[in-house]
Amino acid sequence: MSDMTLMRIWIFVAMVVLAGAIIIFGRPRKPSQGRRVARGDSGRVEPTLGEQLESELARDDGNGEPLQESLDLGSRVAASSKEDLGKRTTDEFDKIVTLYLAARAGELLHGPDIVVAAEKAGLEFGHMGVFHRLVEGHPERGPVFSVANIMKPGSFDMADIQSLKTPAIAFFLTLPAPVSALDAWDTMLPTAQRMGELLDGVVLDEQRNAIGRQRIAHIRDEMRAYDRQREAPPLTRPARW
């Protein structure tokens, strides 16, 4: 099995970790609906947030070894309760947009380098021990997007940052955001690309493929459609006589 294949397997598993981080930031409006296919892209499915998160993360890799250490969200919340920078102002969202920044084959991203790159890219360390892009001058509005470690528990432990190594980090924005969906995307993508340059990594889409112009254009169209849908006035039904 090649290094690239192993990396993609880890990133696939880490999508569940990302969902765990998002649970702390908010809940979907209609959890009973389960997985949703995004409009205009029948092949893409939105992440599912379920109560079985911890048991899924603890499943083994077929060799009797757990993929990652056990998750303790409760203690993580308690430890970061004083860190409100980047905390969402609402517990509801209806769409998630994700990017990954992965190390090249055979390499890892190192904690100190991630911190330096995040600072140069304009990110702030805060709520839940992850990085956030905030609205300039209005941090109280919550994060435009956030950046988490794909390794459990998803946070960056600054007390042990020197020894932190990870195959990838995840960029995610939850909609609605404190700015328009298109503005949020047009902020997140260049940030991921800038950090990719600084860390000599590869920016991947939600399917763990190197993101190209066609996919970028498609996501921008999705963001425009999302913004139009939210701006459109509600339909009024004709009165029944």
Sequence and secondary structure as in RCSB ss.txt:
>XXXX:A:sequence
MSDMTLMRIWIFVAMVVLAGAIIIFGRPRKPSQGRRVARGDSGRVEPTLGEQLESELARDDGNGEPLQESLDLGS
RVAASSKEDLGKRTTDEFDKIVTLYLAARAGELLHGPDIVVAAEKAGLEFGHMGVFHRLVEGHPERGPVFSVANI
MKPGSFDMADIQSLKTPAIAFFLTLPAPVSALDAWDTMLPTAQRMGELLDGVVLDEQRNAIGRQRIAHIRDEMRA
YDRQREAPPLTRPARW
>XXXX:A:secstr
  HHHHHHHHHHHHHHHHHHHHHHH EES GGG S B TT TT B     TTHHHHHT B SSS BSS    HHH
HHHHTTT  TT  S SEESEEEEEEEE  TT  EEHHHHHHHHHHTT EE GGG EEEE TT GGG EEEEEEES
STT S  GGGGGG EESEEEEEEEES SS HHHHHHHHHHHHHHHHHHHT EEE TTSSB  HHHHHHHHHHHHH
HHHHHHS         
